[in-house]
Amino acid sequence: MANHLRFIGRTVMVQNGNVDAAYGALSRILSQDGIIESVKQRRYYEKPCRKRQRLAYEACRRVYNTEMARKISFLARKSRVDPWLGC
Amino acid sequence: MHAVLTVAWQRLRGAACGAGLGRGVHAGVRRLQELAEKGAEKGAESLSGTDLSPLILQRNSMRWDGKTYEEIPIAHIKATYNNTHIQVVSFDNRPFAHTSCGTEGFQNAKKGTAIAAQTAGIAAAVAAIKGLTMGGLEVISITDNTPVPHNGCRPRKARRM
């Protein structure tokens, strides 16, 4: 970031002196943007074969999790308030 | 009256610059911009250092103790896996205080703990405040300055091979 303006990128202003909230916001933004994860991965070199394996694993995991969430939300439609309660 | 700080948070990086990535209470380098109440000269500059468009030049009216954002001192926090360094600097890079976990008396593995980082932070704040004749530090912004290469240098090989 040496060629960019200071304190523009990856900066969070502290509101009402709440430093912890600002730090939490910064952490959330960085993790959502994948910066923290990429820094962790770059600590040690990841060989291309390992990288391909990891990406395939993450893709499969993403597909599985979304499908499972869809299934669960579909099945959860069964658990609604009983419309005939008291009859 | 209290000093105002903007914190720039820099996470860890490679061997050339620091160490690895450290997540935790003090995971990364934070740059705290600290406002000097008296101390530093209050220049009549407006929007110095930033190269904004000359067509629309609006004055940013945010002031902390009469100082614009660019004039507030900065506290750089470099947090590695094994240690934490804190240096408080004015906006024009005049050093105020420099502490690390090692200067606090911690040794070896204990330097990498959060408690050691907290101790170093308190010591740096106190030393910086003494230099600025202030009491209390107010953080106004936090910046993360971890260098992320766009596939630059190759890091070391994975461990336990």
gemmi code that builds the backbone of each chain (N, CA, C; Angstrom):
import gemmi

chains = {
    "A": [
        ("MET", (0.827, -1.207, 0.000), (0.000, 0.000, 0.000), (0.852, 1.244, 0.000)),
        ("ALA", (2.093, 1.139, -0.357), (2.966, 2.294, -0.240), (2.660, 3.315, -1.321)),
        ("ASN", (2.065, 2.889, -2.436), (1.827, 3.829, -3.514), (0.460, 4.468, -3.427)),
        ("HIS", (-0.278, 4.139, -2.401), (-1.619, 4.694, -2.294), (-1.647, 5.748, -1.193)),
        ("LEU", (-2.747, 6.475, -1.149), (-2.888, 7.473, -0.089), (-2.985, 6.766, 1.253)),
        ("ARG", (-2.454, 7.449, 2.230), (-2.514, 6.852, 3.546), (-3.921, 6.922, 4.101)),
        ("PHE", (-4.266, 5.939, 4.879), (-5.508, 5.956, 5.652), (-6.742, 6.110, 4.782)),
        ("ILE", (-6.694, 5.559, 3.598), (-7.915, 5.516, 2.811), (-8.394, 4.086, 2.686)),
        ("GLY", (-7.492, 3.202, 2.302), (-7.878, 1.809, 2.181), (-7.786, 1.114, 3.527)),
        ("ARG", (-8.710, 0.213, 3.766), (-8.728, -0.620, 4.962), (-8.692, 0.231, 6.226)),
        ("THR", (-9.465, 1.295, 6.226), (-9.518, 2.180, 7.393), (-10.937, 2.248, 7.895)),
        ("VAL", (-11.059, 2.191, 9.210), (-12.374, 2.288, 9.849), (-12.292, 3.411, 10.869)),
        ("MET", (-13.244, 4.326, 10.777), (-13.259, 5.408, 11.747), (-13.946, 4.925, 13.021)),
        ("VAL", (-13.434, 5.396, 14.133), (-13.984, 5.014, 15.423), (-15.103, 5.987, 15.784)),
        ("GLN", (-16.276, 5.447, 16.109), (-17.411, 6.295, 16.447), (-17.679, 6.220, 17.929)),
        ("ASN", (-17.839, 7.392, 18.522), (-18.166, 7.510, 19.950), (-17.130, 6.837, 20.833)),
        ("GLY", (-15.890, 6.793, 20.373), (-14.850, 6.212, 21.194), (-14.952, 4.714, 21.355)),
        ("ASN", (-15.738, 4.055, 20.541), (-15.933, 2.614, 20.665), (-14.920, 1.899, 19.786)),
        ("VAL", (-13.726, 1.693, 20.362), (-12.644, 1.126, 19.563), (-12.918, -0.340, 19.257)),
        ("ASP", (-13.533, -1.049, 20.230), (-13.764, -2.478, 20.004), (-14.739, -2.702, 18.868)),
        ("ALA", (-15.763, -1.863, 18.808), (-16.715, -2.013, 17.708), (-16.042, -1.715, 16.371)),
        ("ALA", (-15.177, -0.705, 16.376), (-14.487, -0.377, 15.126), (-13.569, -1.515, 14.709)),
        ("TYR", (-12.876, -2.088, 15.681), (-12.006, -3.208, 15.348), (-12.817, -4.395, 14.853)),
        ("GLY", (-13.984, -4.621, 15.486), (-14.835, -5.700, 15.015), (-15.316, -5.467, 13.596)),
        ("ALA", (-15.673, -4.208, 13.319), (-16.111, -3.893, 11.956), (-14.981, -4.113, 10.965)),
        ("LEU", (-13.783, -3.687, 11.343), (-12.636, -3.877, 10.455), (-12.374, -5.350, 10.217)),
        ("SER", (-12.429, -6.146, 11.290), (-12.199, -7.585, 11.141), (-13.241, -8.212, 10.240)),
        ("ARG", (-14.484, -7.784, 10.425), (-15.553, -8.373, 9.618), (-15.365, -8.032, 8.147)),
        ("ILE", (-15.021, -6.780, 7.881), (-14.841, -6.367, 6.481), (-13.679, -7.119, 5.855)),
        ("LEU", (-12.577, -7.221, 6.604), (-11.409, -7.884, 6.030), (-11.674, -9.359, 5.787)),
        ("SER", (-12.380, -9.998, 6.736), (-12.613, -11.425, 6.530), (-13.622, -11.643, 5.409)),
        ("GLN", (-14.602, -10.755, 5.296), (-15.562, -10.927, 4.205), (-14.909, -10.705, 2.854)),
        ("ASP", (-13.910, -9.832, 2.816), (-13.215, -9.605, 1.551), (-12.139, -10.636, 1.287)),
        ("GLY", (-11.925, -11.544, 2.240), (-10.963, -12.607, 1.999), (-9.521, -12.211, 2.179)),
        ("ILE", (-9.268, -11.074, 2.808), (-7.879, -10.633, 2.955), (-7.183, -11.442, 4.040)),
        ("ILE", (-7.887, -11.663, 5.144), (-7.279, -12.396, 6.249), (-6.947, -13.811, 5.812)),
        ("GLU", (-7.875, -14.405, 5.088), (-7.637, -15.776, 4.642), (-6.458, -15.823, 3.678)),
        ("SER", (-6.357, -14.864, 2.795), (-5.260, -14.880, 1.837), (-3.930, -14.643, 2.528)),
        ("VAL", (-3.910, -13.808, 3.550), (-2.652, -13.590, 4.269), (-2.234, -14.878, 4.976)),
        ("LYS", (-3.216, -15.571, 5.555), (-2.881, -16.845, 6.212), (-2.338, -17.845, 5.214)),
        ("GLN", (-2.922, -17.884, 4.023), (-2.461, -18.867, 3.046), (-1.081, -18.528, 2.528)),
        ("ARG", (-0.758, -17.233, 2.496), (0.525, -16.849, 1.936), (1.663, -16.966, 2.934)),
        ("ARG", (1.361, -17.396, 4.117), (2.447, -17.496, 5.079), (3.442, -18.542, 4.626)),
        ("TYR", (2.921, -19.673, 4.209), (3.778, -20.685, 3.624), (3.345, -20.881, 2.183)),
        ("TYR", (4.280, -21.301, 1.380), (3.960, -21.461, -0.035), (3.039, -22.655, -0.222)),
        ("GLU", (2.049, -22.449, -1.055), (1.096, -23.514, -1.358), (1.346, -23.953, -2.787)),
        ("LYS", (1.741, -25.208, -2.926), (2.078, -25.683, -4.262), (0.843, -25.707, -5.134)),
        ("PRO", (1.020, -25.612, -6.438), (-0.151, -25.564, -7.328), (-1.053, -26.791, -7.191)),
        ("CYS", (-0.458, -27.972, -6.958), (-1.307, -29.161, -6.831), (-2.161, -29.055, -5.575)),
        ("ARG", (-1.551, -28.576, -4.494), (-2.311, -28.414, -3.264), (-3.386, -27.354, -3.419)),
        ("LYS", (-3.058, -26.337, -4.189), (-4.026, -25.257, -4.379), (-5.230, -25.765, -5.168)),
        ("ARG", (-4.979, -26.561, -6.193), (-6.093, -27.104, -6.968), (-6.958, -27.990, -6.095)),
        ("GLN", (-6.318, -28.808, -5.271), (-7.092, -29.677, -4.379), (-7.946, -28.841, -3.422)),
        ("ARG", (-7.355, -27.798, -2.898), (-8.102, -26.983, -1.943), (-9.274, -26.302, -2.621)),
        ("LEU", (-9.087, -25.782, -3.815), (-10.180, -25.088, -4.484), (-11.309, -26.054, -4.818)),
        ("ALA", (-10.939, -27.257, -5.258), (-11.980, -28.244, -5.556), (-12.736, -28.598, -4.292)),
        ("TYR", (-11.991, -28.784, -3.196), (-12.646, -29.113, -1.932), (-13.576, -28.007, -1.497)),
        ("GLU", (-13.151, -26.757, -1.634), (-14.003, -25.651, -1.201), (-15.244, -25.534, -2.076)),
        ("ALA", (-15.086, -25.802, -3.381), (-16.253, -25.744, -4.259), (-17.269, -26.812, -3.881)),
        ("CYS", (-16.773, -28.050, -3.661), (-17.694, -29.120, -3.272), (-18.385, -28.783, -1.961)),
        ("ARG", (-17.590, -28.254, -1.018), (-18.163, -27.930, 0.279), (-19.234, -26.854, 0.145)),
        ("ARG", (-18.990, -25.875, -0.725), (-19.954, -24.800, -0.911), (-21.244, -25.351, -1.489)),
        ("VAL", (-21.118, -26.216, -2.491), (-22.313, -26.789, -3.102), (-23.097, -27.585, -2.078)),
        ("TYR", (-22.359, -28.410, -1.325), (-23.044, -29.256, -0.343), (-23.761, -28.412, 0.700)),
        ("ASN", (-23.099, -27.373, 1.187), (-23.697, -26.565, 2.251), (-24.915, -25.812, 1.756)),
        ("THR", (-24.847, -25.278, 0.540), (-26.013, -24.543, 0.044), (-27.190, -25.489, -0.172)),
        ("GLU", (-26.907, -26.677, -0.706), (-28.003, -27.622, -0.926), (-28.610, -28.077, 0.383)),
        ("MET", (-27.752, -28.294, 1.366), (-28.273, -28.723, 2.657), (-29.092, -27.609, 3.300)),
        ("ALA", (-28.648, -26.392, 3.176), (-29.407, -25.277, 3.742), (-30.752, -25.147, 3.045)),
        ("ARG", (-30.752, -25.340, 1.731), (-32.013, -25.291, 0.990), (-32.961, -26.370, 1.482)),
        ("LYS", (-32.402, -27.566, 1.659), (-33.256, -28.676, 2.089), (-33.838, -28.397, 3.465)),
        ("ILE", (-32.986, -27.905, 4.358), (-33.449, -27.676, 5.721), (-34.498, -26.587, 5.751)),
        ("SER", (-34.290, -25.528, 5.000), (-35.299, -24.460, 5.020), (-36.593, -24.937, 4.389)),
        ("PHE", (-36.484, -25.839, 3.406), (-37.704, -26.389, 2.811), (-38.446, -27.254, 3.811)),
        ("LEU", (-37.713, -28.111, 4.497), (-38.364, -28.986, 5.450), (-38.860, -28.220, 6.662)),
        ("ALA", (-38.223, -27.102, 6.963), (-38.654, -26.343, 8.133), (-40.013, -25.703, 7.916)),
        ("ARG", (-40.473, -25.703, 6.657), (-41.808, -25.148, 6.439), (-42.873, -25.997, 7.103)),
        ("LYS", (-42.516, -27.217, 7.468), (-43.497, -28.044, 8.143), (-43.767, -27.546, 9.561)),
        ("SER", (-42.783, -26.946, 10.174), (-42.923, -26.582, 11.584), (-43.461, -25.175, 11.683)),
        ("ARG", (-44.763, -25.033, 11.375), (-45.365, -23.736, 11.562), (-46.408, -23.815, 12.668)),
        ("VAL", (-46.941, -22.645, 12.972), (-47.945, -22.602, 14.045), (-49.183, -23.383, 13.590)),
        ("ASP", (-49.737, -24.150, 14.497), (-50.894, -24.987, 14.163), (-52.108, -24.095, 13.895)),
        ("PRO", (-52.630, -24.107, 12.654), (-53.761, -23.227, 12.357), (-55.054, -23.677, 13.018)),
        ("TRP", (-55.132, -24.930, 13.405), (-56.356, -25.461, 13.988), (-56.238, -25.637, 15.490)),
        ("LEU", (-55.346, -24.873, 16.110), (-55.136, -25.018, 17.542), (-56.403, -24.612, 18.289)),
        ("GLY", (-56.833, -25.449, 19.193), (-58.005, -25.134, 19.991), (-59.276, -25.738, 19.456)),
        ("CYS", (-59.222, -26.337, 18.287), (-60.425, -26.926, 17.714), (-60.649, -28.337, 18.236)),
    ],
    "B": [
        ("MET", (-9.799, 16.767, 28.287), (-8.871, 16.873, 27.159), (-8.164, 15.547, 27.009)),
        ("HIS", (-8.107, 15.073, 25.853), (-7.453, 13.795, 25.650), (-6.850, 13.774, 24.265)),
        ("ALA", (-5.848, 12.959, 24.148), (-5.202, 12.827, 22.839), (-6.041, 11.925, 21.957)),
        ("VAL", (-5.985, 12.178, 20.701), (-6.787, 11.420, 19.737), (-5.844, 10.592, 18.889)),
        ("LEU", (-6.204, 9.376, 18.690), (-5.353, 8.458, 17.944), (-6.129, 7.856, 16.790)),
        ("THR", (-5.494, 7.753, 15.664), (-6.011, 6.838, 14.661), (-5.052, 5.672, 14.580)),
        ("VAL", (-5.619, 4.520, 14.588), (-4.803, 3.314, 14.649), (-4.733, 2.707, 13.270)),
        ("ALA", (-3.536, 2.469, 12.831), (-3.388, 1.693, 11.611), (-2.971, 0.292, 12.006)),
        ("TRP", (-3.685, -0.629, 11.543), (-3.536, -2.002, 11.956), (-2.847, -2.756, 10.847)),
        ("GLN", (-1.673, -3.218, 11.096), (-0.965, -3.913, 10.044), (-0.749, -5.347, 10.458)),
        ("ARG", (-1.230, -6.225, 9.677), (-1.069, -7.624, 9.999), (0.326, -8.065, 9.614)),
        ("LEU", (0.623, -9.271, 9.948), (2.002, -9.713, 9.797), (2.301, -10.034, 8.362)),
        ("ARG", (3.531, -10.042, 8.035), (3.894, -10.335, 6.669), (5.134, -11.201, 6.648)),
        ("GLY", (5.836, -11.186, 5.522), (6.902, -12.144, 5.307), (8.127, -11.867, 6.140)),
        ("ALA", (9.125, -12.687, 5.930), (10.319, -12.617, 6.762), (11.052, -11.314, 6.537)),
        ("ALA", (10.962, -10.791, 5.350), (11.719, -9.572, 5.081), (11.200, -8.421, 5.903)),
        ("CYS", (9.901, -8.404, 6.115), (9.348, -7.241, 6.773), (8.971, -7.528, 8.209)),
        ("GLY", (8.490, -8.681, 8.491), (8.035, -8.915, 9.854), (8.033, -10.391, 10.147)),
        ("ALA", (6.880, -10.911, 10.391), (6.796, -12.347, 10.635), (5.496, -12.812, 10.012)),
        ("GLY", (4.828, -13.726, 10.597), (3.640, -14.273, 9.979), (2.399, -13.473, 10.325)),
        ("LEU", (1.283, -14.087, 10.101), (0.023, -13.419, 10.385), (-0.378, -13.702, 11.815)),
        ("GLY", (-0.809, -12.732, 12.480), (-1.211, -12.946, 13.860), (-2.617, -12.474, 14.089)),
        ("ARG", (-3.501, -13.377, 14.359), (-4.850, -12.980, 14.714), (-4.982, -13.090, 16.217)),
        ("GLY", (-5.689, -12.204, 16.772), (-5.826, -12.253, 18.210), (-6.192, -10.873, 18.682)),
        ("VAL", (-5.902, -10.599, 19.893), (-6.265, -9.289, 20.424), (-5.480, -8.217, 19.694)),
        ("HIS", (-4.202, -8.441, 19.522), (-3.386, -7.440, 18.842), (-2.798, -8.081, 17.613)),
        ("ALA", (-3.665, -8.483, 16.712), (-3.161, -9.210, 15.552), (-2.934, -8.250, 14.419)),
        ("GLY", (-1.789, -7.736, 14.252), (-1.545, -6.881, 13.107), (-1.016, -5.543, 13.540)),
        ("VAL", (-0.596, -4.797, 12.598), (-0.067, -3.471, 12.919), (-1.212, -2.482, 12.843)),
        ("ARG", (-1.391, -1.802, 13.882), (-2.403, -0.748, 13.900), (-1.715, 0.585, 13.852)),
        ("ARG", (-2.237, 1.442, 13.104), (-1.698, 2.786, 13.116), (-2.687, 3.679, 13.833)),
        ("LEU", (-2.290, 4.145, 14.947), (-3.166, 5.008, 15.727), (-2.799, 6.437, 15.442)),
        ("GLN", (-3.747, 7.190, 15.052), (-3.486, 8.611, 14.907), (-3.867, 9.300, 16.194)),
        ("GLU", (-2.908, 9.911, 16.738), (-3.088, 10.441, 18.074), (-3.061, 11.941, 17.973)),
        ("LEU", (-3.989, 12.545, 18.588), (-4.079, 13.988, 18.468), (-3.287, 14.617, 19.585)),
        ("ALA", (-2.439, 15.518, 19.242), (-1.697, 16.271, 20.252), (-2.475, 17.532, 20.568)),
        ("GLU", (-2.723, 17.720, 21.817), (-3.538, 18.873, 22.181), (-2.779, 20.145, 21.932)),
        ("LYS", (-1.580, 20.210, 22.503), (-0.773, 21.389, 22.240), (0.384, 20.945, 21.367)),
        ("GLY", (1.505, 20.797, 21.960), (2.592, 20.074, 21.290), (2.820, 20.506, 19.853)),
        ("ALA", (2.363, 19.665, 18.971), (2.696, 19.861, 17.571), (2.139, 21.167, 17.043)),
        ("GLU", (2.886, 21.730, 16.154), (2.479, 23.018, 15.604), (1.245, 22.836, 14.740)),
        ("LYS", (0.380, 23.758, 14.854), (-0.841, 23.696, 14.063), (-0.641, 24.562, 12.843)),
        ("GLY", (-0.313, 23.904, 11.759), (-0.086, 24.660, 10.536), (-1.391, 25.150, 9.965)),
        ("ALA", (-1.307, 26.156, 9.145), (-2.498, 26.699, 8.504), (-2.786, 25.951, 7.229)),
        ("GLU", (-2.345, 24.684, 7.184), (-2.534, 23.926, 5.952), (-3.932, 23.341, 5.944)),
        ("SER", (-4.454, 23.211, 4.796), (-5.733, 22.552, 4.645), (-5.583, 21.486, 3.589)),
        ("LEU", (-6.022, 20.290, 3.894), (-5.978, 19.187, 2.940), (-4.565, 18.961, 2.428)),
        ("SER", (-3.617, 19.016, 3.353), (-2.241, 18.799, 2.909), (-2.010, 17.324, 2.670)),
        ("GLY", (-1.143, 17.028, 1.761), (-0.760, 15.648, 1.543), (-1.709, 14.900, 0.624)),
        ("THR", (-2.925, 15.344, 0.511), (-3.846, 14.621, -0.363), (-3.979, 15.367, -1.673)),
        ("ASP", (-3.979, 14.620, -2.725), (-4.004, 15.263, -4.035), (-5.413, 15.160, -4.582)),
        ("LEU", (-6.279, 16.030, -4.139), (-7.668, 15.959, -4.565), (-7.860, 16.729, -5.855)),
        ("SER", (-9.033, 16.556, -6.405), (-9.300, 17.233, -7.652), (-9.385, 18.731, -7.402)),
        ("PRO", (-8.751, 19.517, -8.199), (-8.805, 20.970, -7.980), (-10.149, 21.572, -8.359)),
        ("LEU", (-10.961, 20.785, -9.056), (-12.231, 21.357, -9.485), (-13.167, 21.520, -8.282)),
        ("ILE", (-13.308, 20.440, -7.514), (-14.202, 20.518, -6.368), (-13.331, 20.338, -5.136)),
        ("LEU", (-12.980, 21.401, -4.484), (-12.108, 21.317, -3.324), (-12.918, 21.750, -2.120)),
        ("GLN", (-13.525, 20.772, -1.487), (-14.330, 21.109, -0.324), (-13.521, 20.848, 0.923)),
        ("ARG", (-13.689, 21.707, 1.843), (-12.949, 21.583, 3.085), (-13.659, 20.580, 3.981)),
        ("ASN", (-12.915, 19.612, 4.414), (-13.463, 18.646, 5.348), (-13.527, 19.286, 6.729)),
        ("SER", (-14.733, 19.330, 7.286), (-14.894, 20.115, 8.506), (-14.660, 19.297, 9.768)),
        ("MET", (-14.221, 18.063, 9.619), (-14.019, 17.267, 10.824), (-12.720, 17.692, 11.494)),
        ("ARG", (-12.815, 18.006, 12.746), (-11.638, 18.427, 13.492), (-11.606, 17.693, 14.816)),
        ("TRP", (-10.406, 17.321, 15.216), (-10.235, 16.744, 16.536), (-9.287, 17.644, 17.304)),
        ("ASP", (-9.808, 18.325, 18.283), (-9.025, 19.314, 19.020), (-8.408, 20.337, 18.078)),
        ("GLY", (-9.138, 20.716, 17.094), (-8.655, 21.738, 16.178), (-7.706, 21.229, 15.120)),
        ("LYS", (-7.512, 19.923, 15.035), (-6.585, 19.396, 14.032), (-7.355, 18.615, 12.992)),
        ("THR", (-6.909, 18.730, 11.767), (-7.509, 17.906, 10.729), (-7.004, 16.479, 10.851)),
        ("TYR", (-7.575, 15.645, 10.046), (-7.241, 14.228, 10.128), (-5.783, 13.968, 9.785)),
        ("GLU", (-5.244, 14.786, 8.877), (-3.880, 14.497, 8.441), (-2.846, 14.898, 9.470)),
        ("GLU", (-3.227, 15.730, 10.432), (-2.225, 16.249, 11.347), (-2.135, 15.468, 12.633)),
        ("ILE", (-2.954, 14.468, 12.758), (-3.007, 13.747, 14.016), (-1.868, 12.735, 14.048)),
        ("PRO", (-1.208, 12.562, 15.187), (-0.138, 11.567, 15.255), (-0.649, 10.165, 14.998)),
        ("ILE", (0.292, 9.312, 14.702), (-0.031, 7.955, 14.303), (0.699, 7.001, 15.237)),
        ("ALA", (0.039, 5.946, 15.603), (0.705, 4.875, 16.327), (0.752, 3.655, 15.427)),
        ("HIS", (1.951, 3.250, 15.069), (2.113, 2.047, 14.253), (2.253, 0.853, 15.164)),
        ("ILE", (1.458, -0.134, 14.934), (1.540, -1.367, 15.701), (1.895, -2.487, 14.736)),
        ("LYS", (3.040, -3.079, 14.950), (3.443, -4.203, 14.102), (3.354, -5.458, 14.950)),
        ("ALA", (2.373, -6.284, 14.635), (2.138, -7.490, 15.419), (2.556, -8.686, 14.607)),
        ("THR", (3.544, -9.406, 15.072), (3.963, -10.630, 14.422), (3.497, -11.804, 15.269)),
        ("TYR", (3.821, -12.983, 14.791), (3.430, -14.160, 15.566), (4.195, -14.228, 16.871)),
        ("ASN", (5.391, -13.662, 16.905), (6.242, -13.831, 18.072), (6.425, -12.565, 18.880)),
        ("ASN", (5.930, -11.433, 18.405), (6.227, -10.195, 19.108), (5.267, -9.113, 18.636)),
        ("THR", (5.294, -8.005, 19.333), (4.481, -6.848, 18.955), (5.298, -5.598, 19.191)),
        ("HIS", (5.426, -4.774, 18.160), (6.124, -3.496, 18.285), (5.110, -2.376, 18.149)),
        ("ILE", (5.313, -1.356, 18.935), (4.429, -0.191, 18.847), (5.306, 1.044, 18.778)),
        ("GLN", (5.066, 1.867, 17.799), (5.789, 3.127, 17.700), (4.796, 4.250, 17.451)),
        ("VAL", (4.867, 5.260, 18.274), (3.998, 6.412, 18.117), (4.792, 7.508, 17.418)),
        ("VAL", (4.214, 8.025, 16.348), (4.923, 8.958, 15.482), (3.995, 10.122, 15.195)),
        ("SER", (4.570, 11.286, 14.982), (3.738, 12.405, 14.566), (3.374, 12.234, 13.094)),
        ("PHE", (2.561, 13.142, 12.619), (2.087, 12.994, 11.238), (3.207, 13.184, 10.235)),
        ("ASP", (4.260, 13.927, 10.638), (5.398, 14.093, 9.731), (6.564, 13.213, 10.149)),
        ("ASN", (6.250, 12.065, 10.752), (7.234, 11.024, 11.051), (8.286, 11.455, 12.050)),
        ("ARG", (7.918, 12.279, 12.990), (8.812, 12.527, 14.119), (8.452, 11.563, 15.228)),
        ("PRO", (9.405, 10.745, 15.681), (9.035, 9.687, 16.629), (8.756, 10.247, 18.016)),
        ("PHE", (7.740, 9.678, 18.624), (7.416, 10.034, 19.997), (7.819, 8.944, 20.975)),
        ("ALA", (7.456, 7.713, 20.648), (7.757, 6.620, 21.574), (7.846, 5.335, 20.785)),
        ("HIS", (8.681, 4.456, 21.281), (8.809, 3.141, 20.638), (8.924, 2.100, 21.726)),
        ("THR", (7.988, 1.193, 21.750), (8.054, 0.100, 22.717), (7.753, -1.204, 21.991)),
        ("SER", (8.193, -2.268, 22.634), (7.864, -3.597, 22.137), (7.733, -4.507, 23.343)),
        ("CYS", (7.300, -5.723, 23.091), (7.156, -6.663, 24.199), (8.498, -6.955, 24.836)),
        ("GLY", (9.567, -6.883, 24.042), (10.887, -7.131, 24.607), (11.326, -6.043, 25.567)),
        ("THR", (10.972, -4.799, 25.246), (11.357, -3.704, 26.136), (10.571, -3.742, 27.438)),
        ("GLU", (9.453, -4.464, 27.427), (8.669, -4.571, 28.654), (9.183, -5.657, 29.570)),
        ("GLY", (10.225, -6.369, 29.159), (10.793, -7.381, 30.020), (10.342, -8.790, 29.721)),
        ("PHE", (9.520, -8.962, 28.705), (9.112, -10.316, 28.361), (10.205, -10.975, 27.539)),
        ("GLN", (10.243, -12.301, 27.623), (11.284, -13.033, 26.922), (10.656, -14.087, 26.035)),
        ("ASN", (11.297, -14.306, 24.895), (11.021, -15.439, 24.008), (9.526, -15.602, 23.715)),
        ("ALA", (8.975, -16.727, 24.170), (7.612, -17.041, 23.750), (6.594, -16.105, 24.385)),
        ("LYS", (6.935, -15.562, 25.540), (5.956, -14.707, 26.219), (5.755, -13.394, 25.475)),
        ("LYS", (6.690, -13.055, 24.599), (6.531, -11.806, 23.867), (5.381, -11.887, 22.873)),
        ("GLY", (4.999, -13.093, 22.519), (3.972, -13.225, 21.504), (2.567, -13.263, 22.060)),
        ("THR", (2.426, -13.072, 23.354), (1.109, -13.170, 23.957), (0.379, -11.836, 23.870)),
        ("ALA", (-0.922, -11.909, 24.136), (-1.728, -10.695, 24.093), (-1.451, -9.797, 25.297)),
        ("ILE", (-1.114, -10.439, 26.420), (-0.858, -9.639, 27.623), (0.383, -8.783, 27.415)),
        ("ALA", (1.387, -9.388, 26.801), (2.607, -8.625, 26.547), (2.324, -7.463, 25.605)),
        ("ALA", (1.492, -7.712, 24.606), (1.154, -6.644, 23.673), (0.397, -5.531, 24.378)),
        ("GLN", (-0.467, -5.940, 25.290), (-1.230, -4.927, 26.026), (-0.299, -4.077, 26.888)),
        ("THR", (0.654, -4.735, 27.527), (1.609, -3.995, 28.362), (2.414, -3.012, 27.512)),
        ("ALA", (2.851, -3.505, 26.359), (3.624, -2.623, 25.484), (2.773, -1.454, 25.015)),
        ("GLY", (1.505, -1.718, 24.761), (0.623, -0.650, 24.315), (0.451, 0.418, 25.375)),
        ("ILE", (0.258, -0.023, 26.597), (0.081, 0.948, 27.687), (1.349, 1.776, 27.862)),
        ("ALA", (2.497, 1.087, 27.799), (3.756, 1.813, 27.975), (3.971, 2.814, 26.851)),
        ("ALA", (3.638, 2.415, 25.636), (3.811, 3.325, 24.499), (2.879, 4.517, 24.627)),
        ("ALA", (1.643, 4.262, 25.065), (0.699, 5.364, 25.204), (1.176, 6.347, 26.261)),
        ("VAL", (1.641, 5.790, 27.374), (2.091, 6.665, 28.454), (3.302, 7.475, 27.998)),
        ("ALA", (4.240, 6.809, 27.344), (5.439, 7.513, 26.896), (5.082, 8.557, 25.854)),
        ("ALA", (4.160, 8.223, 24.965), (3.784, 9.183, 23.937), (3.057, 10.366, 24.550)),
        ("ILE", (2.240, 10.062, 25.536), (1.491, 11.161, 26.144), (2.433, 12.081, 26.880)),
        ("LYS", (3.427, 11.518, 27.529), (4.394, 12.369, 28.216), (5.089, 13.255, 27.207)),
        ("GLY", (5.344, 12.692, 26.026), (5.965, 13.523, 25.016), (5.018, 14.592, 24.514)),
        ("LEU", (3.761, 14.351, 24.554), (2.797, 15.306, 24.050), (2.136, 16.094, 25.167)),
        ("THR", (2.539, 15.881, 26.373), (1.943, 16.555, 27.539), (0.423, 16.430, 27.500)),
        ("MET", (-0.023, 15.197, 27.453), (-1.453, 14.962, 27.372), (-1.860, 13.927, 28.409)),
        ("GLY", (-3.137, 13.725, 28.484), (-3.611, 12.659, 29.361), (-4.688, 11.871, 28.660)),
        ("GLY", (-4.476, 10.623, 28.457), (-5.480, 9.812, 27.785), (-5.280, 9.809, 26.278)),
        ("LEU", (-5.610, 8.732, 25.671), (-5.464, 8.595, 24.230), (-6.824, 8.272, 23.630)),
        ("GLU", (-7.165, 8.986, 22.616), (-8.431, 8.706, 21.936), (-8.128, 8.208, 20.530)),
        ("VAL", (-8.632, 7.052, 20.244), (-8.439, 6.481, 18.912), (-9.549, 6.987, 18.012)),
        ("ILE", (-9.179, 7.488, 16.845), (-10.208, 7.987, 15.948), (-10.349, 7.144, 14.700)),
        ("SER", (-9.357, 6.372, 14.367), (-9.547, 5.488, 13.226), (-8.543, 4.356, 13.311)),
        ("ILE", (-8.890, 3.259, 12.683), (-8.041, 2.077, 12.657), (-7.810, 1.715, 11.207)),
        ("THR", (-6.554, 1.493, 10.879), (-6.201, 1.125, 9.507), (-5.463, -0.193, 9.534)),
        ("ASP", (-5.803, -1.036, 8.607), (-5.072, -2.275, 8.448), (-4.105, -2.122, 7.295)),
        ("ASN", (-2.829, -2.342, 7.581), (-1.811, -2.051, 6.590), (-0.999, -3.285, 6.244)),
        ("THR", (-1.626, -4.445, 6.346), (-0.880, -5.660, 6.045), (-0.526, -5.689, 4.573)),
        ("PRO", (0.732, -5.911, 4.246), (1.093, -5.974, 2.826), (0.647, -7.296, 2.227)),
        ("VAL", (-0.210, -7.191, 1.262), (-0.683, -8.368, 0.543), (-0.097, -8.320, -0.859)),
        ("PRO", (0.799, -9.230, -1.175), (1.383, -9.198, -2.522), (0.403, -9.749, -3.540)),
        ("HIS", (0.441, -9.157, -4.714), (-0.370, -9.693, -5.811), (0.479, -10.739, -6.518)),
        ("ASN", (0.747, -11.823, -5.745), (1.641, -12.894, -6.195), (3.028, -12.366, -6.528)),
        ("GLY", (3.697, -11.841, -5.497), (5.040, -11.320, -5.677), (6.086, -12.346, -5.316)),
        ("CYS", (6.667, -12.188, -4.104), (7.729, -13.077, -3.684), (7.147, -14.411, -3.213)),
        ("ARG", (7.908, -15.436, -3.428), (7.447, -16.756, -3.038), (7.773, -16.956, -1.562)),
        ("PRO", (6.798, -17.292, -0.738), (7.095, -17.497, 0.678), (7.840, -18.801, 0.910)),
        ("ARG", (8.214, -19.022, 2.137), (8.992, -20.207, 2.452), (8.128, -21.454, 2.300)),
        ("LYS", (8.784, -22.595, 2.307), (8.018, -23.813, 2.037), (7.200, -24.189, 3.267)),
        ("ALA", (6.227, -25.034, 3.051), (5.354, -25.449, 4.134), (6.135, -26.277, 5.138)),
        ("ARG", (5.716, -26.210, 6.371), (6.456, -26.897, 7.421), (6.066, -28.356, 7.487)),
        ("ARG", (6.856, -29.114, 8.160), (6.625, -30.525, 8.442), (6.422, -31.314, 7.174)),
        ("MET", (7.386, -31.210, 6.308), (7.267, -31.959, 5.061), (7.966, -33.284, 5.157)),
    ],
}
model = gemmi.Model(1)
for chain_id, residues in chains.items():
    chain = gemmi.Chain(chain_id)
    for i, (resn, *xyz) in enumerate(residues, 1):
        res = gemmi.Residue()
        res.name, res.seqid = resn, gemmi.SeqId(i, " ")
        for name, pos in zip(("N", "CA", "C"), xyz):
            atom = gemmi.Atom()
            atom.name, atom.element = name, gemmi.Element(name[0])
            atom.pos, atom.b_iso = gemmi.Position(*pos), 0.0
            res.add_atom(atom)
        chain.add_residue(res)
    model.add_chain(chain)
structure = gemmi.Structure()
structure.add_model(model)
structure.setup_entities()
